[in-house]
């Protein structure tokens, strides 16, 4: 049999191996079985790009929809959640509405982002406060760590009321005003934008840029998991950027999964989860299973539990598992207690089903 799939068409058994085909094949019915040898040939005459993307690009070429949404995103984050190293990203309202029909990103201009993103929509005359903080404090490899971010700013700093405040408050006021002037000057140097400016606090600049680029192109690159080692991750990113200059920096699949879930981008969420599953190895399994990220997400936990159980005979006597158990029982990983209970229950049932012979 030969089947030619149309561009963009989903490939599945129902396209050619269906009940009608089975009933018409005498040998297949007689054997009540089938062996499939598949040869897939791809020869597209042009890049496979979604219709929505082509429409948006055409509008841009004709100048029908200039960039009218400007985002301020942050590259660095301190332990307290202070954000630094801002930079801009630009899109158009029409593009977001067209490329994100089933998501929440197209709501930015009208009803705001979901509260979990903790973003601030600014009017034409308003400017962001110099000290931007995020309530999102999870471990996130897309954020660069800012070791000096907490030295000069108190997150709970009271508002300055009058000139009779203490010297420390006066000093702080001068510092805040100085940083505000610097921020104003930075914003003034940015490319002009006819629409609103949106400050995005709920994820790193790298994560936001990758999601917006994916919406436009359908292309996204994930970096190796941090648990696989910093050197491996850094080498992959450098090799990717060398081979693909001008592309977004490869991002964390866990950061993308979290934000795609918040923004209701189902296909991107599934893609990030598939990449996470492909990255699970003997070296990363336990670290990922007992992470705070996994403890909050049932679908992730289910996949990682199955992967650990699959290699349980090897892992149950490993030093890595012993170290994790010590961390959990000593209170260093309080979020992992429930995951550990699930693991022990499943592995004990498995052992009962397959008792060792004496």
N, C-alpha and C positions, 0 to 999 in steps of 0.2 A: 504494500500500500504506500501511497505517497500523498502527503498533505502539505499544501502551501499555505502557511499562515500569513495573514495580512499584517501590515505594519501596525504595531501597537496592540495586536490581538493577544489575549491570554492563551497560553498553551495548556491544554488539559486533555485527559483521556477521552472525555466526552466528545471531542472534536472528531475522532475517527474510530475509537474502539468503544462501540456502544452495543446495546442489546440487539439491535437489528443486524449489525455486522456479525455478531456471535451466532445468531440463529441461521444466517445465510451461509456460514462456513461449516461444512460437514466435518472436516478434520478437527476443527476446534471443538465442536460439540462432542465428537467421539472421544477425544482425549480429556475433555472438560478442563483444559489448561491451555496456557499460552505462554510462549517465551518471546519477549520483545527485544529486538536489536534495533536501536534507534540511531540514525545518523542525522545530526542537526547541521545545517549549512546556513550561514548568515552572510548575506551579500547585499546589504542596504546600499542604495545609490546615494543617500545623503544621511546625515545624522538623524536619529530618531528623536524628534522633539515634539512635545505636546502642542496641540492646537492653541491652547491658551497662551503658552509661551510665545509662539509665533505671532499671535495677535498683539501681545504686549510689545514685542520688539518692533513690529510694524508701526504701532502708535508712536513709539519713541523716535523712530526714523523720520516720521512725518511731523514730529514736534507737536503732536496733538495733546500730549499729557506730560509736561515737564515734571521733574521731581518736586513734589509738594508735601512730602512728609519727611521730616528730619529726626533722626534718633540720636540720642547721646547714650553711648554704651561705655562700659568701663572694663579695662584690662586687668586691673590689680585689685586685691582685697586684703584687708588686714584681719587679724584674729577677731576683732570686735565687730567686723562687718563694714568698716569704712572703705569706701571705694575710691580709686584714684586712676590716673592715666586715662582720662576720657578721650573718646574719638567719635566722629560722626559716621552715620550710615544714612543712605537716602533711598526712598522708594516713592511710588506714586499711589494715590488713593485708588485709582482705577485698577492698577495692577494687583494690589492686595485683594480687592474685592473679587477680581477675576480668578486669581491664582489660589485663593484661600476660601473657596465657597463654603466648605464644610468646617472651617476652623474659626478661631476667635481673633486672629490677627487683623482681619478686615474691620473689626469693631474698634480699633484704636482711635479712629477719628471721631467716632460718634458716642459710643457708650463706655469706652475705656476697656482696658485689659482686665482679665480676671484678677481678683484681689490677691491671689497667691503670687502674682508677678510683682506686686508692690511697685508699680510704675507711677510716674507723675506726668500728667499732661499739662503743658505750659501754654499760656496764652501768648499773644504777640509781644506784649510788653513785659512779661514775667521772665525771670531768669532762675535757674536752679540754685539752691543754697550751695555754698562752697563745700560743705561737709555732707556728702551723700552717703547714706548708710543703707545696707540691705539686711532684711530679716532672714535672708537665705544664708545659712552658715554651714551647710553640708560640705563635706570634702568634695572638691571640684577641681580636677586637673586643668580645666580650661581657664581658670583664674590663675594669674601669677600672684605669688604671695608678696605682700608689701610689709616688710619687717619694721618699717618706720611709720606705718600708718597710724599707730595708736599713741605716739610719743607726744604730740602737741594738741590733740583734740580729745575732749571729754564727751563721750556719746550722750551723757545726761547733762550737758552743760546748760545752766539756766539762761533764760533770755536776759539781755542787758537792759536794765530799766532806766537808769539815770547816770549822771556824772559822778555821783557820790559812792559808786560801787568801789570795791576793794581794788588795790593795785593789780592783783592777779586777773580780776575781771576786765580791767582796763586794757591790760596786755592782750588778753584773749580777744577783746573787741577789736583792737588794732589789727591783730592777726587775721580775724575773720573778714574785716573790711579789705585788708590787703589781698587775701585769697579771692574775695568777691570781685575785686577790680581785675585780678589776673584772669578769672573765669570769664568776665565780661569781655575782656580784650580777646580772649581765645575764641569766644563765640562770634565776635565781630569779624574775625579773620576767616571764618568758615564760608564756604560757598552759600550764596543767598538761597533762601527757601521761602516760597510764597505761602506755604501752609503752616501747620503747627509743628512745634518741636516737642518730642516725647522723650523723657528720660526713662531708660529701661534699667531697673535695679535688680531684677530677679534672676539674672544669669550673666555670664561673662561675655565680653565683646565677641570673642571667638565663636561662642555658641550662637549668638544672635546673627552674626554675619553668615554663618553656615546655613542656618535655617532660611534666611532671606534668599541666599544664593540658590538653595535647593528649590524654593518656591518658583524662582524664575527659570531654572534650568533642569531640575530633576536630578542634579549631580550633587553628591555629598561624599566626602572622604572622612573615614573614621581612623583615629590614631589607635595604636595598641593600648590595652588596658594599663593603667599605672602599676597594677600588681604584677605585670610582666617585667617590670624593671624600667628605671628612668632612661638608662642608656639605649635600650631597645626602642623605646618610645621616641626619644630625641633623634636617633638615627633614621627611623622611618619618616618622621616629619621632614627632616632635612633632605632626604632622598626624594620625597614626594614634591617638595617645593622646587627642587632643582629640575625635576622632570616636568613640572607643571607651574611655571612662573605665572604670576598673576591670578592664581586661584586662592581661595580661602585656606587658611592653615587647617590641616586635619584636626578634627574635634573629638571630644570624648563622646562615645556612644551613650554613656549613662547620662551625661548632661543633656544630650539631644532627646533621649527617651523621656526624661523628666519634663522638659519644656514642651515637647510635642504632646505629651499627655495633658499638660495644663492648657495648651492651645487647641486641643481637639484635632490634631493632625494625625489621624489614625494610621495612614500608610507610612508616614515617617517614623512613627512610634514602633510599628512592626519591623521596619528596616533596622532601626537601632537595636531592637531586641534580638533580631537574627544575628547581627554582628557580635553582640555580647555573647551569645551562645557559641558562636564560632571561635571565640577567644578563650573559652574555658579549657584549661589544661591542668595537668597535675600540679603545676606551679601556682596557678591562679585560683583553682577551685575553692579552696578553703577560705582564702582571703575574701573572695567575692561573696561566698555564702554567708559569712558572718559579718558582712559590712552593714552599716546603717542604711545604705541605699536599698539593699535587698530586703531588710526587715520591714520596709514600708510598702513593698510591692509584691503581691501574691503571685502574679504571673512570672516575675523574675525568680522568686524563691522556688517555685515549682520546678523550673528548668534547672536551676543550680542544684537543688536537692537530688534530682534524678541523676545528674552528672556525678555528684559525689557518691551516691549509692552505687552507681555503676562501677566505681573504682574503690569501693569500701574495703575490700580484702587487703588492698595495698595501703589505703589511707589510715585504717583504724589503728595501726601500730606505728604510724609515722611520728616523727618529732614535731612536724608542723601542726598536727592535730592536737598533740599534747600541749603545745604552746598556746593554741587558741583556747583550749579548755581552761588553762590557768588564767588567761586574760578574762574569760567570761565569769568564772567562779570568784575571781578577785574583785569583780565589779568594774573592770576597765572597759568592758563591752556590754553595758546593761541592755542595749537594744537586741543583743544576739541570744538572749535567754530563750525566747519563744522559738527561734530557728533551731537552737540546739535541742529543744524538747521534741520538735518535729523530726529531726534527724535521728535521735535516739529511738523514738517510737517506731520509725520506719525500718531502721536497721535491726532492731530487736525482733520485729515481726518477721523480717527476712531470715534472720538466724533461726527462728522457731520453725519456719517452713522448710529449712534445709539444715537439719541437725547434723553435726559431725558424727561420723561413724567411729565407734570405739575400736 
